Amino acid sequence: MTTARSRSWKHAVVTGGAGFVGSHLCAALLDAGAAVTCVDDFSTGRPENISPLLEQPRFTLLQANVAEGLRVKRPPDLVLHFASPASPADYLRLPLHTMETGSLGTRNALDLAHSARARFVLASTSEVYGDPQQNPQDERYWGNVNPVGPRSVYDEAKRFSEALTTAHAETHGTDTCIVRLFNTYGPRMRGHDGRAVPTFVRQALAGEP
């Protein structure tokens, strides 16, 4: 939540804003006094995650696929690109959508941020390290990724997103930031998400091994 509270944002665009992490960001930004445009196509995001926010006058929901364009009515000063299937259950079911969100979607979000002179934050992942040969990983480690493995659609989409974000900043001077999220969990996460922590909690609550 540091990004939401470190300065006074006027208008933030949150792609993937109905997702697990995105919905918490939308709420934090609203609490900090910002207007928020939540962009989501609900391929993996859930309406109930943002239903409490719909009554707030500073909250706008735009149902759209970021890979097909980002057309917001008001220029933002902050763009948080959190759109992407992140659960193995989702990105294995939606491989092309995952890669399009990481490529075309990232480009559209970067172009929006650049044209509005906004701060751009990319949500990346520990998956950029692939099957790491170094533990723990730090930002100097480049990873060990199989480009044609079953998880490659997510790994490579995020690696491309990071490369595109870096190139955009170097070429156009876009104000960018990349954050790599590791095993994030909490309220609104689906019990059948497919990742280790929610699976552990769900099975423990059900009395299963």
C-alpha positions as CSV (number, residue, x, y, z in Angstrom):
1,M,0.0,0.0,0.0
2,T,3.1,2.3,0.0
3,T,2.4,3.5,-3.5
4,A,-1.1,4.5,-2.6
5,R,-0.1,6.5,0.4
6,S,3.4,7.9,-0.4
7,R,2.0,10.9,-2.2
8,S,-1.4,12.5,-3.0
9,W,-2.6,10.9,-6.2
10,K,-5.6,12.5,-8.0
11,H,-6.6,9.8,-10.4
12,A,-5.4,6.2,-10.5
13,V,-6.1,3.6,-13.2
14,V,-5.8,0.1,-11.9
15,T,-5.9,-2.7,-14.5
16,G,-7.0,-6.0,-13.1
17,G,-8.7,-3.9,-10.4
18,A,-11.3,-6.6,-9.6
19,G,-8.7,-9.2,-8.9
20,F,-7.4,-10.2,-5.5
21,V,-4.5,-7.7,-5.2
22,G,-6.1,-5.1,-7.5
23,S,-9.2,-4.8,-5.5
24,H,-7.2,-4.0,-2.3
25,L,-5.2,-1.4,-4.2
26,C,-8.5,0.2,-5.4
27,A,-9.8,0.4,-1.8
28,A,-6.5,1.8,-0.5
29,L,-6.3,4.5,-3.2
30,L,-9.9,5.6,-2.5
31,D,-9.1,5.7,1.2
32,A,-6.1,7.9,0.4
33,G,-8.4,10.4,-1.4
34,A,-7.8,9.5,-5.1
35,A,-10.3,8.9,-7.8
36,V,-10.0,5.4,-9.1
37,T,-10.8,3.8,-12.5
38,C,-10.9,0.0,-12.2
39,V,-10.3,-1.8,-15.5
40,D,-11.2,-5.5,-15.6
41,D,-12.6,-7.9,-18.1
42,F,-13.6,-10.4,-15.3
43,S,-11.8,-13.2,-17.0
44,T,-10.3,-14.0,-13.5
45,G,-11.4,-10.9,-11.4
46,R,-14.6,-11.2,-9.5
47,P,-17.4,-8.6,-9.2
48,E,-17.9,-9.2,-5.5
49,N,-14.3,-8.0,-4.9
50,I,-15.3,-4.5,-5.8
51,S,-19.0,-4.4,-5.1
52,P,-18.5,-2.4,-1.9
53,L,-16.7,0.3,-3.9
54,L,-19.3,0.8,-6.5
55,E,-21.3,3.2,-4.4
56,Q,-18.3,5.6,-4.0
57,P,-18.5,8.6,-6.3
58,R,-14.8,8.6,-6.9
59,F,-14.8,5.0,-8.2
60,T,-15.4,4.1,-11.8
61,L,-15.6,0.6,-13.3
62,L,-14.5,0.1,-16.9
63,Q,-15.2,-3.5,-18.1
64,A,-12.6,-3.9,-20.8
65,N,-9.8,-6.1,-22.0
66,V,-6.5,-4.1,-21.7
67,A,-5.0,-6.0,-24.6
68,E,-7.7,-4.3,-26.8
69,G,-7.0,-0.8,-25.6
70,L,-7.3,1.5,-22.6
71,R,-9.8,4.3,-23.1
72,V,-10.3,6.3,-19.9
73,K,-12.2,9.5,-19.8
74,R,-9.9,11.3,-17.5
75,P,-6.1,11.4,-17.7
76,P,-4.5,9.6,-14.7
77,D,-1.4,10.5,-12.7
78,L,-0.9,6.9,-11.6
79,V,-1.3,3.7,-13.7
80,L,-1.1,0.4,-11.8
81,H,-0.9,-2.5,-14.3
82,F,-2.1,-5.5,-12.3
83,A,-4.1,-7.2,-15.0
84,S,-3.1,-10.8,-15.7
85,P,-4.2,-14.3,-14.8
86,A,-1.8,-15.2,-12.0
87,S,-3.1,-18.6,-10.7
88,P,-1.8,-21.7,-12.4
89,A,-5.4,-22.8,-12.7
90,D,-6.1,-19.6,-14.7
91,Y,-3.1,-19.1,-16.9
92,L,-3.1,-22.7,-17.9
93,R,-6.7,-22.3,-18.9
94,L,-6.1,-19.0,-20.6
95,P,-2.6,-19.2,-22.2
96,L,-3.1,-16.8,-25.1
97,H,-5.1,-14.3,-23.0
98,T,-2.2,-14.4,-20.5
99,M,0.4,-13.6,-23.1
100,E,-1.7,-10.9,-24.8
101,T,-2.3,-9.2,-21.4
102,G,1.5,-9.2,-20.7
103,S,2.4,-7.9,-24.1
104,L,-0.4,-5.8,-25.8
105,G,-1.9,-5.0,-22.4
106,T,1.4,-3.8,-21.0
107,R,2.0,-1.7,-24.1
108,N,-1.4,0.0,-23.8
109,A,-1.0,0.7,-20.1
110,L,2.5,2.1,-20.7
111,D,1.2,4.3,-23.6
112,L,-1.5,5.6,-21.4
113,A,0.9,6.5,-18.6
114,H,3.3,8.1,-21.0
115,S,0.7,10.3,-22.7
116,A,-0.7,11.4,-19.3
117,R,2.8,11.8,-17.8
118,A,1.7,9.5,-15.1
119,R,3.6,7.1,-12.8
120,F,3.5,3.6,-14.1
121,V,3.8,0.5,-11.8
122,L,4.1,-3.0,-13.3
123,A,3.0,-5.9,-11.1
124,S,5.5,-8.7,-12.0
125,T,6.1,-12.0,-10.2
126,S,8.7,-14.3,-8.7
127,E,7.9,-16.5,-11.7
128,V,10.3,-14.4,-13.8
129,Y,13.0,-16.5,-12.0
130,G,11.5,-19.7,-13.4
131,D,12.9,-22.8,-11.6
132,P,15.6,-20.9,-9.7
133,Q,19.1,-22.3,-9.1
134,Q,19.6,-19.7,-6.4
135,N,17.7,-19.3,-3.2
136,P,16.7,-16.8,-2.0
137,Q,16.6,-14.8,-5.3
138,D,17.6,-11.2,-5.4
139,E,17.2,-8.7,-8.3
140,R,20.6,-9.5,-9.7
141,Y,19.7,-13.1,-10.4
142,W,18.4,-13.5,-14.0
143,G,16.6,-16.8,-13.5
144,N,16.3,-20.2,-15.1
145,V,13.2,-20.2,-17.3
146,N,11.9,-22.9,-19.7
147,P,10.4,-20.9,-22.6
148,V,8.2,-23.8,-23.8
149,G,7.3,-25.4,-20.4
150,P,3.8,-25.5,-19.0
151,R,4.2,-22.3,-17.0
152,S,6.0,-20.4,-19.8
153,V,2.9,-18.5,-20.8
154,Y,2.9,-16.7,-17.5
155,D,6.7,-16.6,-16.9
156,E,7.5,-15.2,-20.4
157,A,4.6,-12.8,-20.4
158,K,5.9,-11.2,-17.2
159,R,9.5,-11.2,-18.4
160,F,8.4,-9.5,-21.6
161,S,6.4,-7.0,-19.6
162,E,9.5,-6.1,-17.6
163,A,11.6,-5.8,-20.7
164,L,8.9,-3.6,-22.4
165,T,8.6,-1.4,-19.3
166,T,12.4,-0.9,-19.2
167,A,12.5,-0.1,-22.9
168,H,9.6,2.3,-22.6
169,A,11.3,4.2,-19.8
170,E,14.7,4.4,-21.7
171,T,13.1,5.4,-25.0
172,H,10.3,7.7,-23.9
173,G,11.3,8.7,-20.4
174,T,8.2,7.2,-18.9
175,D,8.2,7.2,-15.1
176,T,8.1,3.5,-14.4
177,C,8.5,1.0,-11.6
178,I,8.5,-2.8,-11.5
179,V,7.5,-4.8,-8.4
180,R,7.9,-8.6,-8.2
181,L,5.3,-10.1,-5.9
182,F,6.1,-13.4,-4.0
183,N,3.3,-15.6,-2.6
184,T,0.9,-12.8,-1.8
185,Y,-2.2,-14.0,0.1
186,G,-5.0,-12.7,2.2
187,P,-8.7,-11.8,2.1
188,R,-10.6,-12.3,-1.2
189,M,-8.1,-15.0,-2.4
190,R,-9.9,-18.0,-3.8
191,G,-9.5,-21.3,-1.9
192,H,-9.1,-23.2,-5.1
193,D,-6.6,-20.6,-6.5
194,G,-4.0,-23.4,-7.1
195,R,-1.1,-21.8,-5.3
196,A,0.5,-23.2,-2.2
197,V,-0.7,-20.9,0.6
198,P,-4.4,-20.8,-0.2
199,T,-4.4,-24.6,-0.8
200,F,-2.7,-25.1,2.5
201,V,-5.3,-22.9,4.3
202,R,-8.3,-24.4,2.5
203,Q,-7.2,-28.0,3.3
204,A,-6.4,-27.1,6.9
205,L,-9.8,-25.5,7.4
206,A,-11.5,-28.6,5.9
207,G,-9.5,-30.9,8.2
208,E,-7.7,-32.5,5.2
209,P,-4.0,-33.5,5.1
